[in-house]
């Protein structure tokens, strides 16, 4: 099974002109089927609180700072901080997440599937039950 990891993408440019970062399907951990972004999230709100059965994601903080706490089926948690637009967080399927945004942070997500409500695991108890059957 895949594990979450930070992926640093190269940037082209200079402080005088600005930068560009490119990610192409041939260099990503999956073929992108959907792109979305989240913004104007108050820094007092914790988002996420779900996992996915099959979806894989590559997440960027295009602005600001975003902190993810990811929990795998093995019960182990790890914290990842995105604070540079050329740094992506790969999230494989079956990882529970909580997300904390800084003021004015913008999250951009590259997703491996189009939206499907059926792919969401929205109840933590359901996620833990999956863990119990997977680890049994």
C-alpha positions as CSV (number, residue, x, y, z in Angstrom):
1,X,0.0,0.0,0.0
2,X,1.2,3.5,-0.8
3,X,2.1,5.9,2.0
4,X,1.6,9.7,2.2
5,X,4.7,11.7,1.3
6,X,5.8,15.2,0.4
7,X,6.8,15.7,-3.2
8,X,8.9,18.8,-4.1
9,X,8.4,20.1,-7.6
10,X,11.1,22.1,-9.3
11,X,10.5,25.8,-9.8
12,X,11.7,28.0,-12.6
13,X,12.2,31.7,-12.3
14,X,13.8,34.3,-10.1
15,X,12.9,36.6,-7.2
16,X,12.9,39.5,-9.7
17,X,10.3,37.9,-12.1
18,X,8.5,35.3,-10.0
19,X,8.3,31.5,-10.4
20,X,6.4,28.8,-12.2
21,X,6.1,25.1,-11.2
22,X,4.8,22.5,-13.6
23,X,3.3,19.1,-12.8
24,X,2.5,16.8,-15.8
25,X,0.6,13.5,-15.6
26,X,3.8,11.7,-16.6
27,X,5.5,12.9,-13.4
28,X,2.6,12.6,-11.0
29,X,1.7,9.5,-8.9
30,X,-1.6,9.1,-10.8
31,X,-3.5,10.5,-13.8
32,X,-5.4,13.7,-12.9
33,X,-9.1,13.4,-13.3
34,X,-10.3,16.4,-11.3
35,X,-8.9,19.7,-9.9
36,X,-10.4,21.7,-7.2
37,X,-9.4,24.5,-4.8
38,X,-10.5,25.6,-1.3
39,X,-10.1,29.1,-0.1
40,X,-11.4,31.7,2.5
41,X,-11.4,28.9,5.1
42,X,-11.3,30.6,8.6
43,X,-8.2,29.7,10.5
44,X,-10.4,28.7,13.4
45,X,-12.0,25.8,11.4
46,X,-10.7,22.3,11.2
47,X,-11.7,20.7,7.9
48,X,-11.4,17.2,6.4
49,X,-12.7,14.6,8.9
50,X,-13.0,12.0,6.2
51,X,-11.1,9.4,4.1
52,X,-11.6,7.9,0.7
53,X,-12.0,4.3,-0.4
54,X,-10.2,4.7,-3.7
55,X,-9.3,8.4,-4.4
56,X,-5.7,9.5,-4.4
57,X,-4.8,13.2,-4.1
58,X,-1.9,15.5,-4.5
59,X,-2.5,18.7,-2.5
60,X,-0.7,22.0,-2.7
61,X,-0.9,25.2,-0.6
62,X,-0.7,27.7,-3.4
63,X,-0.8,30.4,-0.8
64,X,-0.4,30.4,3.0
65,X,0.2,27.4,5.2
66,X,-1.9,24.3,5.5
67,X,-1.4,21.5,8.1
68,X,-2.6,18.0,7.5
69,X,-2.8,15.2,10.1
70,X,-3.2,11.9,8.3
71,X,-4.0,8.6,10.0
72,X,-3.6,5.3,8.2
73,X,-5.5,2.0,8.8
74,X,-2.6,1.0,11.1
75,X,-3.7,3.8,13.5
76,X,-0.4,5.7,13.1
77,X,-0.7,9.5,12.5
78,X,1.7,11.8,10.8
79,X,1.6,15.6,10.4
80,X,2.5,17.3,7.2
81,X,2.9,21.0,6.6
82,X,2.5,22.7,3.2
83,X,3.9,26.2,3.1
84,X,5.5,26.5,-0.4
85,X,3.6,26.4,-3.7
86,X,6.0,23.9,-5.2
87,X,5.6,21.3,-2.4
88,X,2.8,18.8,-2.8
89,X,1.4,16.2,-0.4
90,X,0.5,12.9,-1.9
91,X,-2.4,11.3,0.0
92,X,-3.2,7.6,-1.0
93,X,-6.5,6.0,-0.5
94,X,-7.7,5.0,3.0
95,X,-6.1,7.9,5.0
96,X,-8.2,9.8,7.5
97,X,-7.4,13.5,7.4
98,X,-7.9,16.7,9.3
99,X,-6.8,20.0,7.8
100,X,-6.0,23.3,9.4
101,X,-5.6,26.5,7.3
102,X,-3.7,29.7,8.0
103,X,-5.5,32.9,7.2
104,X,-5.9,33.4,3.4
105,X,-4.5,29.9,2.6
106,X,-5.5,28.4,-0.7
107,X,-5.5,24.6,-1.1
108,X,-5.3,23.2,-4.7
109,X,-6.0,19.5,-5.1
110,X,-5.2,17.2,-8.0
111,X,-7.4,14.1,-7.7
112,X,-7.3,10.7,-9.3
113,X,-11.1,10.4,-9.8
114,X,-14.0,12.5,-10.6
115,X,-16.3,13.4,-7.6
116,X,-18.2,10.5,-6.2
117,X,-20.0,10.7,-2.8
118,X,-19.8,6.9,-2.5
119,X,-16.0,7.1,-2.3
120,X,-16.1,9.1,0.9
121,X,-15.7,7.6,4.4
122,X,-17.3,10.3,6.5
123,X,-17.7,8.5,9.8
124,X,-14.6,7.9,11.9
125,X,-16.1,4.7,13.4
126,X,-16.6,3.3,9.9
127,X,-12.9,4.1,9.1
128,X,-11.8,2.3,12.3
129,X,-14.0,-0.7,11.4
130,X,-12.3,-0.8,8.0
131,X,-9.0,-0.8,9.8
132,X,-10.1,-3.7,12.1
133,X,-11.1,-5.8,9.1
134,X,-8.0,-5.0,7.1
135,X,-5.6,-5.7,9.9
136,X,-7.4,-8.9,11.1
